[in-house]
Amino acid sequence: MDTSVKGLNKWANSHTSITLDFLRVALGVFLIYKGASFITNNRDFEDLIAPISNFLGGMFVFHYIAAAHIMGGIIIIFGLLTRWAIIAQLPILFGAVLINFIGEMHLGNLLVAFLVLAISLFFLFFGSGKHSADYYFKMEK
């Protein structure tokens, strides 16, 4: 079995289904929603990152998360540079899981963060699929 990215893309494109495309779009919509939620509820966000605010610049983290979620969500919906958008999400998602262990444990938040992290890791290896801008532009060559 070819383990290169090209080999993984060939396998993914031969095993893709519309369900996985809907899952990718749902992931993108959820990330946009969370990015907009951080912007509109910035006080809640400040409370959320309070346990780690001494280690990281609070405003930098706030702007990075909001921008990465909104722009990454849009890119993931279209399936354009999906792996790069997922890579930008990974520090945020690992932080979302970790923050539940550093601060006060919220089981619901932990489950959502872990589920989104698992789906993101899946698409990091699987790619954007056959019904995506990446596939379209690759076939245009």
N, CA, C and O of each residue as an XYZ file, in Angstrom:
564
protein
N       0.848     -1.190      0.000
C       0.000      0.000      0.000
C       0.884      1.241      0.000
O       1.842      1.340      0.767
N       0.546      2.184     -0.872
C       1.301      3.429     -0.979
C       0.890      4.360      0.157
O      -0.288      4.696      0.282
N       1.848      4.781      0.987
C       1.526      5.619      2.140
C       1.805      7.094      1.912
O       1.729      7.889      2.848
N       2.123      7.465      0.692
C       2.353      8.877      0.424
C       1.019      9.612      0.374
O      -0.045      8.994      0.334
N       1.094     10.935      0.377
C      -0.120     11.747      0.307
C      -0.869     11.459     -0.984
O      -2.098     11.398     -0.989
N      -0.140     11.280     -2.079
C      -0.776     10.984     -3.359
C      -1.509      9.639     -3.302
O      -2.611      9.495     -3.831
N      -0.882      8.670     -2.658
C      -1.524      7.369     -2.501
C      -2.756      7.440     -1.626
O      -3.763      6.794     -1.912
N      -2.681      8.235     -0.541
C      -3.844      8.415      0.319
C      -4.972      9.111     -0.427
O      -6.141      8.768     -0.250
N      -4.624     10.096     -1.266
C      -5.648     10.782     -2.065
C      -6.331      9.825     -3.033
O      -7.551      9.867     -3.193
N      -5.541      8.954     -3.684
C      -6.138      7.990     -4.615
C      -7.098      7.059     -3.880
O      -8.199      6.784     -4.357
N      -6.673      6.580     -2.721
C      -7.543      5.697     -1.943
C      -8.799      6.438     -1.506
O      -9.904      5.907     -1.609
N      -8.631      7.660     -1.020
C      -9.773      8.441     -0.530
C     -10.755      8.732     -1.655
O     -11.967      8.630     -1.461
N     -10.252      9.091     -2.815
C     -11.146      9.423     -3.923
C     -11.894      8.198     -4.447
O     -13.000      8.328     -4.974
N     -11.303      7.015     -4.308
C     -12.000      5.815     -4.755
C     -12.994      5.314     -3.712
O     -13.873      4.519     -4.043
N     -12.879      5.759     -2.458
C     -13.763      5.307     -1.388
C     -14.638      6.438     -0.832
O     -15.178      6.315      0.268
N     -14.776      7.502     -1.560
C     -15.527      8.644     -1.047
C     -17.029      8.448     -1.241
O     -17.468      7.694     -2.109
N     -17.779      9.124     -0.435
C     -19.232      9.100     -0.568
C     -19.766     10.490     -0.254
O     -19.055     11.329      0.298
N     -20.993     10.719     -0.603
C     -21.617     12.015     -0.366
C     -21.772     12.270      1.131
O     -21.805     13.422      1.563
N     -21.866     11.209      1.919
C     -21.986     11.349      3.369
C     -20.746     12.020      3.951
O     -20.854     12.878      4.827
N     -19.571     11.632      3.464
C     -18.332     12.247      3.952
C     -18.236     13.701      3.535
O     -17.678     14.522      4.264
N     -18.775     14.027      2.371
C     -18.795     15.426      1.947
C     -19.720     16.246      2.844
O     -19.396     17.377      3.205
N     -20.867     15.675      3.200
C     -21.760     16.367      4.136
C     -21.100     16.537      5.500
O     -21.278     17.565      6.153
N     -20.340     15.535      5.931
C     -19.633     15.629      7.202
C     -18.576     16.738      7.145
O     -18.405     17.486      8.107
N     -17.870     16.839      6.012
C     -16.873     17.907      5.849
C     -17.540     19.284      5.875
O     -17.041     20.205      6.520
N     -18.659     19.420      5.178
C     -19.387     20.692      5.157
C     -19.923     21.015      6.552
O     -19.871     22.166      6.985
N     -20.435     20.006      7.253
C     -20.946     20.231      8.609
C     -19.819     20.672      9.538
O     -20.022     21.533     10.395
N     -18.645     20.094      9.376
C     -17.486     20.516     10.172
C     -17.158     21.976      9.894
O     -16.909     22.740     10.826
N     -17.156     22.370      8.635
C     -16.892     23.758      8.275
C     -17.926     24.713      8.833
O     -17.576     25.778      9.343
N     -19.195     24.348      8.742
C     -20.267     25.197      9.277
C     -20.130     25.320     10.792
O     -20.304     26.407     11.344
N     -19.819     24.217     11.466
C     -19.655     24.250     12.917
C     -18.486     25.166     13.307
O     -18.588     25.926     14.270
N     -17.385     25.094     12.562
C     -16.235     25.954     12.878
C     -16.575     27.429     12.675
O     -16.170     28.274     13.474
N     -17.313     27.741     11.616
C     -17.735     29.127     11.402
C     -18.629     29.578     12.547
O     -18.483     30.689     13.057
N     -19.553     28.715     12.946
C     -20.445     29.036     14.064
C     -19.643     29.299     15.339
O     -19.909     30.271     16.047
N     -18.671     28.447     15.635
C     -17.872     28.630     16.849
C     -17.021     29.900     16.757
O     -16.864     30.602     17.756
N     -16.475     30.203     15.594
C     -15.711     31.439     15.424
C     -16.572     32.664     15.650
O     -16.156     33.603     16.329
N     -17.777     32.660     15.082
C     -18.703     33.782     15.289
C     -19.152     33.839     16.745
O     -19.347     34.922     17.296
N     -19.314     32.688     17.360
C     -19.706     32.634     18.769
C     -18.623     33.238     19.663
O     -18.935     33.932     20.631
N     -17.363     32.980     19.348
C     -16.268     33.580     20.117
C     -16.274     35.094     19.996
O     -16.002     35.803     20.965
N     -16.583     35.587     18.808
C     -16.591     37.035     18.599
C     -17.759     37.681     19.349
O     -17.584     38.717     19.992
N     -18.943     37.080     19.271
C     -20.113     37.698     19.890
C     -20.167     37.491     21.400
O     -20.783     38.286     22.108
N     -19.535     36.443     21.897
C     -19.537     36.152     23.336
C     -18.109     36.210     23.871
O     -17.642     35.257     24.495
N     -17.419     37.315     23.633
C     -16.013     37.367     24.005
C     -15.806     37.294     25.517
O     -14.734     36.878     25.958
N     -16.776     37.677     26.310
C     -16.643     37.571     27.774
C     -16.606     36.104     28.199
O     -15.817     35.714     29.059
N     -17.471     35.300     27.581
C     -17.444     33.861     27.861
C     -16.112     33.256     27.454
O     -15.582     32.379     28.137
N     -15.572     33.731     26.336
C     -14.282     33.233     25.876
C     -13.173     33.589     26.858
O     -12.300     32.768     27.140
N     -13.208     34.801     27.373
C     -12.201     35.206     28.361
C     -12.275     34.332     29.606
O     -11.245     33.963     30.169
N     -13.478     34.002     30.032
C     -13.643     33.101     31.173
C     -13.125     31.702     30.851
O     -12.557     31.023     31.707
N     -13.329     31.289     29.615
C     -12.910     29.955     29.200
C     -11.393     29.802     29.201
O     -10.867     28.777     29.635
N     -10.693     30.826     28.711
C      -9.233     30.705     28.635
C      -8.533     31.255     29.867
O      -7.306     31.353     29.878
N      -9.271     31.613     30.893
C      -8.669     32.152     32.119
C      -7.583     31.247     32.701
O      -6.564     31.768     33.156
N      -7.747     29.906     32.711
C      -6.692     29.069     33.284
C      -5.350     29.159     32.550
O      -4.301     28.935     33.154
N      -5.375     29.483     31.256
C      -4.116     29.530     30.509
C      -3.758     30.927     30.041
O      -2.797     31.094     29.291
N      -4.499     31.924     30.462
C      -4.256     33.280     29.964
C      -2.899     33.817     30.405
O      -2.374     34.733     29.774
N      -2.324     33.275     31.463
C      -1.003     33.717     31.902
C       0.096     33.228     30.965
O       1.158     33.843     30.875
N      -0.156     32.129     30.273
C       0.860     31.539     29.405
C       0.835     32.119     27.999
O       1.874     32.222     27.348
N      -0.326     32.491     27.539
C      -0.468     32.969     26.164
C      -1.048     34.367     26.161
O      -1.773     34.745     27.081
N      -0.737     35.129     25.142
C      -1.340     36.450     24.993
C      -2.821     36.289     24.704
O      -3.193     35.743     23.666
N      -3.667     36.757     25.605
C      -5.107     36.548     25.495
C      -5.708     37.082     24.216
O      -6.500     36.389     23.578
N      -5.355     38.297     23.820
C      -5.933     38.879     22.604
C      -5.412     38.179     21.355
O      -6.146     38.023     20.379
N      -4.151     37.755     21.379
C      -3.621     37.007     20.233
C      -4.378     35.697     20.062
O      -4.762     35.337     18.949
N      -4.589     34.992     21.156
C      -5.314     33.726     21.110
C      -6.742     33.958     20.626
O      -7.244     33.208     19.789
N      -7.396     34.989     21.147
C      -8.764     35.304     20.754
C      -8.856     35.543     19.247
O      -9.723     34.976     18.582
N      -7.978     36.369     18.710
C      -8.027     36.689     17.283
C      -7.633     35.499     16.419
O      -8.202     35.289     15.348
N      -6.665     34.725     16.882
C      -6.261     33.542     16.117
C      -7.409     32.543     16.029
O      -7.705     32.022     14.954
N      -8.050     32.279     17.157
C      -9.131     31.299     17.168
C     -10.299     31.758     16.299
O     -10.813     30.987     15.489
N     -10.711     32.996     16.464
C     -11.849     33.501     15.685
C     -11.542     33.466     14.187
O     -12.350     32.980     13.395
N     -10.375     33.981     13.802
C     -10.024     34.014     12.376
C      -9.819     32.610     11.807
O     -10.285     32.307     10.708
N      -9.126     31.761     12.551
C      -8.866     30.404     12.064
C     -10.161     29.616     11.917
O     -10.323     28.874     10.949
N     -11.080     29.765     12.859
C     -12.347     29.043     12.757
C     -13.189     29.545     11.593
O     -13.739     28.744     10.837
N     -13.295     30.850     11.441
C     -14.153     31.380     10.371
C     -13.544     31.112      8.995
O     -14.212     30.567      8.117
N     -12.293     31.489      8.805
C     -11.665     31.268      7.493
C     -11.459     29.784      7.216
O     -11.680     29.321      6.097
N     -11.037     29.043      8.229
C     -10.860     27.603      8.057
C     -12.171     26.909      7.744
O     -12.213     25.997      6.918
N     -13.243     27.335      8.400
C     -14.549     26.746      8.119
C     -14.988     26.975      6.687
O     -15.507     26.064      6.041
N     -14.785     28.182      6.186
C     -15.138     28.484      4.795
C     -14.328     27.627      3.838
O     -14.871     27.061      2.890
N     -13.033     27.533      4.086
C     -12.155     26.731      3.219
C     -12.542     25.259      3.272
O     -12.554     24.586      2.241
N     -12.858     24.754      4.456
C     -13.235     23.348      4.603
C     -14.563     23.075      3.901
O     -14.720     22.017      3.291
N     -15.517     23.994      3.970
C     -16.799     23.798      3.286
C     -16.577     23.593      1.791
O     -17.166     22.692      1.193
N     -15.742     24.413      1.193
C     -15.486     24.293     -0.246
C     -14.525     23.166     -0.578
O     -14.421     22.761     -1.736
N     -13.826     22.658      0.417
C     -12.864     21.586      0.173
C     -11.621     22.098     -0.526
O     -11.015     21.386     -1.326
N     -11.243     23.319     -0.230
C     -10.073     23.931     -0.845
C      -8.953     23.978      0.194
O      -9.104     24.610      1.240
N      -7.847     23.321     -0.085
C      -6.719     23.256      0.854
C      -7.186     22.769      2.236
O      -6.817     23.327      3.269
N      -7.989     21.736      2.219
C      -8.614     21.231      3.438
C      -7.583     20.833      4.480
O      -7.731     21.158      5.658
N      -6.548     20.137      4.058
C      -5.539     19.689      5.026
C      -4.861     20.869      5.700
O      -4.602     20.822      6.903
N      -4.567     21.921      4.954
C      -3.929     23.103      5.552
C      -4.871     23.796      6.525
O      -4.443     24.270      7.577
N      -6.145     23.856      6.180
C      -7.121     24.464      7.086
C      -7.248     23.639      8.364
O      -7.381     24.195      9.454
N      -7.206     22.319      8.231
C      -7.268     21.444      9.405
C      -6.027     21.632     10.266
O      -6.128     21.665     11.493
N      -4.874     21.754      9.650
C      -3.631     21.950     10.410
C      -3.713     23.232     11.231
O      -3.222     23.277     12.359
N      -4.329     24.275     10.677
C      -4.493     25.529     11.428
C      -5.463     25.351     12.593
O      -5.376     26.078     13.582
N      -6.388     24.391     12.489
C      -7.363     24.147     13.554
C      -6.797     23.288     14.686
O      -7.255     23.388     15.824
N      -5.817     22.454     14.386
C      -5.343     21.475     15.371
C      -4.874     22.078     16.696
O      -5.250     21.556     17.746
N      -4.066     23.159     16.706
C      -3.691     23.708     18.016
C      -4.901     24.185     18.822
O      -4.928     24.059     20.046
N      -5.886     24.725     18.136
C      -7.101     25.193     18.812
C      -7.861     24.011     19.392
O      -8.310     24.057     20.537
N      -8.004     22.954     18.606
C      -8.779     21.802     19.050
C      -8.078     21.044     20.168
O      -8.725     20.594     21.114
N      -6.752     20.898     20.065
C      -6.013     20.275     21.162
C      -6.132     21.129     22.426
O      -6.265     20.603     23.531
N      -6.081     22.448     22.249
C      -6.264     23.354     23.384
C      -7.657     23.251     23.975
O      -7.822     23.341     25.191
N      -8.670     23.061     23.123
C     -10.045     22.931     23.613
C     -10.208     21.673     24.455
O     -10.929     21.679     25.453
N      -9.540     20.593     24.055
C      -9.588     19.367     24.854
C      -8.790     19.559     26.139
O      -9.239     19.178     27.220
N      -7.613     20.148     26.016
C      -6.718     20.328     27.162
C      -7.291     21.276     28.213
O      -7.096     21.065     29.410
N      -7.986     22.304     27.780
C      -8.496     23.309     28.716
C      -9.508     22.713     29.696
O      -9.696     23.233     30.796
N     -10.155     21.622     29.290
C     -11.084     20.944     30.198
C     -10.350     20.223     31.322
O     -10.941     19.953     32.368
N      -9.087     19.910     31.128
C      -8.316     19.241     32.166
C      -7.568     20.236     33.039
O      -7.312     19.967     34.213
N      -7.217     21.387     32.470
C      -6.510     22.415     33.243
C      -7.487     23.192     34.118
O      -7.232     23.411     35.302
N      -8.593     23.602     33.537
C      -9.591     24.389     34.262
C     -10.702     23.498     34.780
O     -10.489     22.329     35.104
N     -11.881     24.070     34.851
C     -13.054     23.331     35.313
C     -13.532     22.394     34.211
O     -13.671     22.799     33.057
N     -13.783     21.140     34.574
C     -14.197     20.125     33.603
C     -15.659     20.337     33.220
O     -16.545     20.359     34.074
N     -15.891     20.492     31.907
C     -17.237     20.560     31.340
C     -17.357     19.391     30.382
O     -16.798     19.422     29.286
N     -18.075     18.371     30.786
C     -18.155     17.137     30.006
C     -18.709     17.391     28.602
O     -18.209     16.824     27.631
N     -19.724     18.227     28.488
C     -20.297     18.530     27.176
C     -19.283     19.193     26.252
O     -19.155     18.814     25.088
N     -18.562     20.186     26.773
C     -17.538     20.855     25.976
C     -16.415     19.895     25.601
O     -15.896     19.944     24.485
N     -16.042     19.026     26.533
C     -14.987     18.055     26.267
C     -15.399     17.105     25.157
O     -14.606     16.819     24.260
N     -16.624     16.616     25.205
C     -17.097     15.685     24.176
C     -17.165     16.352     22.807
O     -16.767     15.756     21.806
N     -17.664     17.582     22.758
C     -17.736     18.298     21.481
C     -16.325     18.553     20.947
O     -16.063     18.336     19.764
N     -15.424     19.007     21.804
C     -14.046     19.281     21.376
C     -13.366     18.005     20.896
O     -12.660     18.020     19.888
N     -13.570     16.913     21.601
C     -12.950     15.652     21.206
C     -13.529     15.139     19.893
O     -12.792     14.632     19.048
N     -14.842     15.265     19.716
C     -15.487     14.830     18.477
C     -14.999     15.650     17.282
O     -14.687     15.092     16.230
N     -14.934     16.970     17.443
C     -14.447     17.826     16.354
C     -12.973     17.532     16.065
O     -12.561     17.530     14.905
N     -12.185     17.288     17.099
C     -10.780     16.921     16.906
C     -10.672     15.608     16.140
O      -9.861     15.498     15.220
N     -11.470     14.617     16.501
C     -11.425     13.320     15.812
C     -11.836     13.461     14.343
O     -11.197     12.883     13.463
N     -12.890     14.221     14.077
C     -13.327     14.428     12.692
C     -12.257     15.184     11.913
O     -11.997     14.870     10.751
N     -11.640     16.172     12.542
C     -10.587     16.941     11.875
C      -9.389     16.058     11.563
O      -8.823     16.153     10.474
N      -8.994     15.211     12.489
C      -7.877     14.299     12.237
C      -8.214     13.333     11.109
O      -7.344     12.986     10.310
N      -9.465     12.897     11.037
C      -9.897     12.040      9.942
C      -9.696     12.748      8.600
O      -9.122     12.180      7.670
N     -10.177     14.003      8.507
C     -10.043     14.731      7.244
C      -8.608     15.163      6.968
O      -8.252     15.407      5.815
N      -7.789     15.261      7.994
C      -6.371     15.547      7.775
C      -5.736     14.429      6.960
O      -4.931     14.697      6.068
N      -6.086     13.185      7.252
C      -5.530     12.052      6.519
C      -6.343     11.706      5.285
O      -5.782     11.324      4.259
N      -7.657     11.835      5.374
C      -8.542     11.463      4.269
C      -8.503     12.486      3.145
O      -8.579     12.117      1.973
N      -8.387     13.752      3.478
C      -8.424     14.809      2.479
C      -9.842     15.318      2.288
O     -10.745     14.973      3.049
N     -10.025     16.125      1.286
C     -11.319     16.785      1.099
C     -12.333     15.937      0.347
O     -13.521     16.258      0.359
N     -11.906     14.884     -0.295
C     -12.839     14.004     -0.990
C     -13.036     14.374     -2.446
O     -12.424     15.307     -2.967
N     -13.905     13.617     -3.081
C     -14.111     13.743     -4.521
C     -14.943     14.953     -4.905
O     -14.764     15.499     -5.994
N     -15.849     15.384     -4.037
C     -16.729     16.517     -4.327
C     -16.186     17.758     -3.631
O     -16.786     18.258     -2.679
N     -15.059     18.247     -4.107
C     -14.400     19.379     -3.465
C     -13.655     20.205     -4.506
O     -13.427     19.766     -5.633
N     -13.288     21.402     -4.097
C     -12.507     22.267     -4.988
C     -11.118     21.674     -5.241
O     -10.588     21.789     -6.346
N     -10.531     21.047     -4.230
C      -9.226     20.408     -4.424
C      -9.284     19.383     -5.541
O      -8.422     19.373     -6.421
N     -10.284     18.527     -5.515
C     -10.434     17.491     -6.540
C     -10.686     18.128     -7.898
O     -10.118     17.696     -8.901
N     -11.522     19.139     -7.940
C     -11.839     19.817     -9.202
C     -10.577     20.420     -9.821
O     -10.315     20.237    -11.010
N      -9.798     21.138     -9.010
C      -8.594     21.777     -9.540
C      -7.517     20.743     -9.900
O      -6.721     20.972    -10.811
N      -7.490     19.632     -9.203
C      -6.521     18.582     -9.534
C      -6.877     17.955    -10.871
O      -5.980     17.607    -11.639
N      -8.160     17.800    -11.170
C      -8.607     17.192    -12.426
C      -8.465     18.158    -13.598
O      -8.435     17.721    -14.749
N      -8.378     19.459    -13.333
C      -8.238     20.452    -14.398
C      -6.858     20.412    -15.046
O      -6.700     20.822    -16.196
N      -5.864     19.921    -14.320
C      -4.478     19.922    -14.841
C      -4.333     19.063    -16.045
O      -3.239     18.957    -16.599
